[in-house]
Amino acid sequence: VQLQASGGGLVQTGGSLRLSCAASGRTFGSYTMAWFRQAPGKERDFVGSINPSGGSMIYADSVKGRFAISRDNAKNTVNLQMDSLKPEDTAVYFCAARRGSLWFTRPRESEYWGQGTLVTVSS
């Protein structure tokens, strides 16, 4: 699976952005997908994940209630809708994939990575 993330940019505090991740391959619907983020000088952190069918999601406490993950298996895409953005959300955001239906929240558990897209939230 090859992943291509897009949609990052500069936004003011309180604003919104929608990230997308396009996946190659015909088995996208069998992968659990996730978003991670990495701020400058910090480790890569879990943001949220969605199961293969798209019916179940989990989120990091820091983004719960503000971010929402969705997927379209017919289009091989997973999205991250980010609302009420804060300066501390500034980071490079990565989409990740792991075959199967088990959740994964640690970077080392991912099988595939997208290239990352930069989100900058100005105060």
Contacts in CASP RR format, 6 or more apart in sequence:
PFRMAT RR
TARGET T0000
AUTHOR 0000-0000-0000
METHOD contacts of the structure
MODEL  1
VQLQASGGGLVQTGGSLRLSCAASGRTFGSYTMAWFRQAPGKERDFVGSI
NPSGGSMIYADSVKGRFAISRDNAKNTVNLQMDSLKPEDTAVYFCAARRG
SLWFTRPRESEYWGQGTLVTVSS
1 23 0 8 1.000
1 24 0 8 1.000
1 25 0 8 1.000
1 27 0 8 1.000
1 28 0 8 1.000
1 31 0 8 1.000
1 97 0 8 1.000
1 111 0 8 1.000
1 112 0 8 1.000
2 23 0 8 1.000
2 24 0 8 1.000
2 25 0 8 1.000
2 112 0 8 1.000
2 114 0 8 1.000
3 21 0 8 1.000
3 22 0 8 1.000
3 23 0 8 1.000
3 24 0 8 1.000
3 95 0 8 1.000
3 96 0 8 1.000
3 97 0 8 1.000
3 112 0 8 1.000
3 113 0 8 1.000
3 114 0 8 1.000
3 115 0 8 1.000
4 21 0 8 1.000
4 22 0 8 1.000
4 23 0 8 1.000
4 114 0 8 1.000
4 115 0 8 1.000
5 19 0 8 1.000
5 20 0 8 1.000
5 21 0 8 1.000
5 93 0 8 1.000
5 94 0 8 1.000
5 95 0 8 1.000
5 114 0 8 1.000
5 115 0 8 1.000
5 116 0 8 1.000
5 117 0 8 1.000
6 19 0 8 1.000
6 20 0 8 1.000
6 21 0 8 1.000
6 22 0 8 1.000
6 117 0 8 1.000
7 17 0 8 1.000
7 18 0 8 1.000
7 19 0 8 1.000
7 20 0 8 1.000
7 117 0 8 1.000
8 17 0 8 1.000
8 19 0 8 1.000
8 93 0 8 1.000
8 117 0 8 1.000
8 118 0 8 1.000
8 119 0 8 1.000
9 17 0 8 1.000
9 117 0 8 1.000
9 118 0 8 1.000
9 119 0 8 1.000
9 120 0 8 1.000
10 120 0 8 1.000
10 121 0 8 1.000
10 122 0 8 1.000
11 17 0 8 1.000
11 85 0 8 1.000
11 119 0 8 1.000
11 120 0 8 1.000
11 121 0 8 1.000
11 122 0 8 1.000
12 85 0 8 1.000
12 121 0 8 1.000
12 122 0 8 1.000
13 85 0 8 1.000
13 86 0 8 1.000
13 87 0 8 1.000
13 121 0 8 1.000
13 122 0 8 1.000
13 123 0 8 1.000
14 83 0 8 1.000
14 84 0 8 1.000
14 85 0 8 1.000
14 86 0 8 1.000
14 121 0 8 1.000
15 83 0 8 1.000
15 84 0 8 1.000
15 85 0 8 1.000
15 121 0 8 1.000
16 81 0 8 1.000
16 82 0 8 1.000
16 83 0 8 1.000
16 84 0 8 1.000
16 85 0 8 1.000
17 82 0 8 1.000
17 85 0 8 1.000
17 119 0 8 1.000
18 79 0 8 1.000
18 80 0 8 1.000
18 81 0 8 1.000
18 82 0 8 1.000
19 35 0 8 1.000
19 79 0 8 1.000
19 80 0 8 1.000
19 82 0 8 1.000
19 93 0 8 1.000
19 95 0 8 1.000
19 117 0 8 1.000
19 119 0 8 1.000
20 77 0 8 1.000
20 78 0 8 1.000
20 79 0 8 1.000
20 80 0 8 1.000
21 33 0 8 1.000
21 35 0 8 1.000
21 77 0 8 1.000
21 78 0 8 1.000
21 79 0 8 1.000
21 80 0 8 1.000
21 95 0 8 1.000
21 114 0 8 1.000
22 76 0 8 1.000
22 77 0 8 1.000
23 31 0 8 1.000
23 33 0 8 1.000
23 76 0 8 1.000
23 77 0 8 1.000
23 78 0 8 1.000
23 97 0 8 1.000
24 76 0 8 1.000
25 76 0 8 1.000
27 99 0 8 1.000
28 73 0 8 1.000
28 76 0 8 1.000
29 52 0 8 1.000
29 53 0 8 1.000
29 73 0 8 1.000
30 52 0 8 1.000
30 99 0 8 1.000
30 100 0 8 1.000
31 52 0 8 1.000
31 97 0 8 1.000
31 98 0 8 1.000
31 99 0 8 1.000
31 100 0 8 1.000
32 49 0 8 1.000
32 50 0 8 1.000
32 51 0 8 1.000
32 52 0 8 1.000
32 97 0 8 1.000
32 98 0 8 1.000
32 99 0 8 1.000
32 100 0 8 1.000
32 101 0 8 1.000
32 102 0 8 1.000
32 103 0 8 1.000
32 104 0 8 1.000
33 49 0 8 1.000
33 50 0 8 1.000
33 69 0 8 1.000
33 71 0 8 1.000
33 78 0 8 1.000
33 95 0 8 1.000
33 96 0 8 1.000
33 97 0 8 1.000
34 46 0 8 1.000
34 47 0 8 1.000
34 48 0 8 1.000
34 49 0 8 1.000
34 50 0 8 1.000
34 95 0 8 1.000
34 96 0 8 1.000
34 97 0 8 1.000
34 98 0 8 1.000
34 104 0 8 1.000
34 105 0 8 1.000
34 110 0 8 1.000
35 47 0 8 1.000
35 48 0 8 1.000
35 49 0 8 1.000
35 69 0 8 1.000
35 78 0 8 1.000
35 80 0 8 1.000
35 93 0 8 1.000
35 94 0 8 1.000
35 95 0 8 1.000
35 96 0 8 1.000
36 44 0 8 1.000
36 45 0 8 1.000
36 46 0 8 1.000
36 47 0 8 1.000
36 93 0 8 1.000
36 94 0 8 1.000
36 96 0 8 1.000
36 107 0 8 1.000
36 110 0 8 1.000
37 44 0 8 1.000
37 45 0 8 1.000
37 47 0 8 1.000
37 89 0 8 1.000
37 91 0 8 1.000
37 92 0 8 1.000
37 93 0 8 1.000
37 94 0 8 1.000
37 119 0 8 1.000
38 44 0 8 1.000
38 45 0 8 1.000
38 91 0 8 1.000
38 92 0 8 1.000
38 94 0 8 1.000
39 88 0 8 1.000
39 90 0 8 1.000
39 91 0 8 1.000
39 92 0 8 1.000
40 91 0 8 1.000
42 91 0 8 1.000
44 94 0 8 1.000
44 107 0 8 1.000
45 60 0 8 1.000
46 60 0 8 1.000
46 105 0 8 1.000
46 106 0 8 1.000
46 107 0 8 1.000
47 59 0 8 1.000
47 60 0 8 1.000
47 63 0 8 1.000
47 67 0 8 1.000
47 80 0 8 1.000
47 93 0 8 1.000
48 57 0 8 1.000
48 58 0 8 1.000
48 59 0 8 1.000
48 60 0 8 1.000
48 63 0 8 1.000
48 67 0 8 1.000
48 69 0 8 1.000
48 80 0 8 1.000
48 105 0 8 1.000
49 57 0 8 1.000
49 58 0 8 1.000
49 69 0 8 1.000
49 103 0 8 1.000
49 104 0 8 1.000
49 105 0 8 1.000
50 56 0 8 1.000
50 57 0 8 1.000
50 69 0 8 1.000
50 70 0 8 1.000
50 71 0 8 1.000
50 78 0 8 1.000
51 57 0 8 1.000
51 101 0 8 1.000
51 103 0 8 1.000
52 73 0 8 1.000
52 100 0 8 1.000
52 101 0 8 1.000
53 73 0 8 1.000
54 70 0 8 1.000
54 71 0 8 1.000
54 73 0 8 1.000
57 68 0 8 1.000
57 69 0 8 1.000
58 103 0 8 1.000
58 105 0 8 1.000
59 65 0 8 1.000
59 67 0 8 1.000
59 69 0 8 1.000
62 88 0 8 1.000
63 82 0 8 1.000
63 89 0 8 1.000
66 82 0 8 1.000
66 83 0 8 1.000
66 84 0 8 1.000
66 85 0 8 1.000
67 80 0 8 1.000
67 81 0 8 1.000
67 82 0 8 1.000
67 83 0 8 1.000
68 80 0 8 1.000
68 81 0 8 1.000
68 83 0 8 1.000
69 78 0 8 1.000
69 79 0 8 1.000
69 80 0 8 1.000
69 81 0 8 1.000
70 78 0 8 1.000
70 79 0 8 1.000
70 81 0 8 1.000
71 77 0 8 1.000
71 78 0 8 1.000
71 79 0 8 1.000
72 78 0 8 1.000
72 79 0 8 1.000
78 95 0 8 1.000
80 93 0 8 1.000
80 95 0 8 1.000
82 89 0 8 1.000
82 119 0 8 1.000
85 119 0 8 1.000
85 121 0 8 1.000
86 121 0 8 1.000
87 121 0 8 1.000
87 122 0 8 1.000
87 123 0 8 1.000
88 121 0 8 1.000
89 119 0 8 1.000
89 121 0 8 1.000
90 119 0 8 1.000
90 120 0 8 1.000
90 121 0 8 1.000
91 118 0 8 1.000
91 119 0 8 1.000
92 116 0 8 1.000
92 117 0 8 1.000
92 118 0 8 1.000
92 119 0 8 1.000
93 116 0 8 1.000
93 117 0 8 1.000
93 118 0 8 1.000
93 119 0 8 1.000
94 113 0 8 1.000
94 114 0 8 1.000
94 115 0 8 1.000
94 116 0 8 1.000
95 113 0 8 1.000
95 114 0 8 1.000
95 116 0 8 1.000
96 104 0 8 1.000
96 107 0 8 1.000
96 110 0 8 1.000
96 111 0 8 1.000
96 112 0 8 1.000
96 113 0 8 1.000
96 114 0 8 1.000
97 110 0 8 1.000
97 111 0 8 1.000
97 112 0 8 1.000
98 104 0 8 1.000
98 109 0 8 1.000
98 110 0 8 1.000
98 111 0 8 1.000
98 112 0 8 1.000
99 111 0 8 1.000
104 110 0 8 1.000
END
